[in-house]
Amino acid sequence: LLSGCEELNRQKYIHRDLAARNCLLTEKGPNRVVKIGDFGMARDIYENNYYRKGGRAKLPVRWMPPEAFLDGLFTAKTDVWSFGVVLWEISSFGMLPYFGVDNFDVMGLVTSGGRLDPPNSVPYEVSILPFLLILFSKSCIRKLILTKKVARTNAGI
């Protein structure tokens, strides 16, 4: 999944709807490969490195950083944030992010600095919390983190 996100970034595309529901597994067993699907919201950002959305289309706000639903601004950093939510989905065994909270309240929560709590199903020793905190940070370097995480993951760290 990380490699796929990085390849999209390298090709100057943003997915804008990265979620567990849009990830496909190629086969059963230890040789599984994750493929990113559903490119209906993907955009080419070759010219400006960003895409500004206009209009009133429905958006996956539970997987979006505040700048995306507040300003309609989508960059590679948007997909990095969404990747963090996908990690949360996987570690929670498919729970809906911000379960029990309506979309409008999710937007308010995320805008005010609220983030997903670690899933109860993940023991602290293997918690993805530190990783999620980095991915959900407001830092301008969020885009760069993805490349470094791919390298570390491939190295087995």
N, C-alpha and C positions, 0 to 999 in steps of 0.2 A: 504494500500500500504506500509506504514511504517512497519507494522508488518510482511508483506511478505518479505520485504527486510531484516529485521532483522533475520527472520527464515532462509533465504538463507545463511546469514552470519554465523549463529549458526551451520548450517549443512556444513560449509566450501565450499560453492559454490559462485561463482560470476556470475551474469547474463550476463554482458557485452553488453546488448542491451535493457536496461530499458528505455522505451519511452511510451508515451501515447498510441501509436498504439499497444502496447503489453500488455495493461491493459484491463481486461474484467470485466464487472459488472454482478453480479449474477441475479439481478432482478430489477424491477422498484420500486420506492417508497422509503420510509425512511429506509428500512432494506437492502439497497444495500451493497454488499461486493465486494471489488476489488480483483480480482485474477490476478496474474502475469502470462503471457503466453509467448510463443515463446522462448523456451530454446535452440534453435539451436546454439547459441553462448556461452551458459553457460559452465563453466569449474569448475572442482573439484580442490580446492586449499588446500586439506587436508595436504599434505606434507610440503609445503613451505609458505603458506599464500599469494602466488602471482602466477600469470601465465604470462609468457613472450611469446608474440605472435611473430611468424616468418612468412615469406611469404608475399604474396601480396593480401590477401583477402580484400574485400570491408568492410569498417568499418563505423559505424554511428558517424562520427566525430562531428556532431552538439550536441551530447549527451555525449561527452567524455572529460575528463580533459587532460591537455597538456601531462602529463607523459604517458598516454595511446597511443596517436598517435605519440609522439616523440620517446619514448623508447620501445613501445610495452608492457609496464608494466601495468598489470591489478591486482588490489587488491579490497578488500571490499570498499576502498575509492572511487574507480571508480564508483561503483553503487550508492554511496552517492551523488557524483557529478551529475550523471544521474538523480537521484531522484529530485534534484533541478531543472533540466531542465524540468522534467515532471510537477512539480509544476508550472513552468512558462507556459508550454503548456496549462495546465488546466485554469490558470488565464487569458490567452490570448484567450480562447475559441478555442483552436486548431490550432493556427498559427504555422507555421514552424519556429523553432528557427533560428535566424539570417537570416530571410527572405530577399531575394534579394542579398545575399552574397554567392559566390560559396564556395564549401567545402575547397579548398586550402586556400582561404582568411580567412575562419572561423578558420582554424588551426593557421594561422599567428596571427589573432586577439587574440585568446585565449592564445597562447604562450606568447604574449607580455603583457598579463594582462587584456585584454579586456573581458568584461562579457556581458551577456544579459541585456538590459535595462528593467526596469519594464514595463509591458504591459500597454498601455494607458487605457485599459478597467477596471483597478483596481484603485479605489479611494485611495488616500494616507492613509486614516484612516485604511484601511484594507490591506495595501500594504504588500506583502510578501518579499519586498526588504531586510529587516534585516535578515530574515531567509535564503534567497538566498545568501546573502553576506557570511554568515557562511558556507553554503554548498559549495560555490565556492572558499573558501579560500585555500591558499597553505598549511595551517596548517597540521601538522602531526596528529592532533587529529581528523581529519575529520571522521574517522571510529568510534570514540567514540561518536561523536555527534549524530549519528543515534540512538543509544540505548537511550540516554537521551531524544531525541525528541519523540521517541515512548512513553516513560513513561509520558512525559508532555502532549502529545496529548491524551493519554488514560485517563489522569487525568482531561481533559477538559481545560487545560491551553492554 
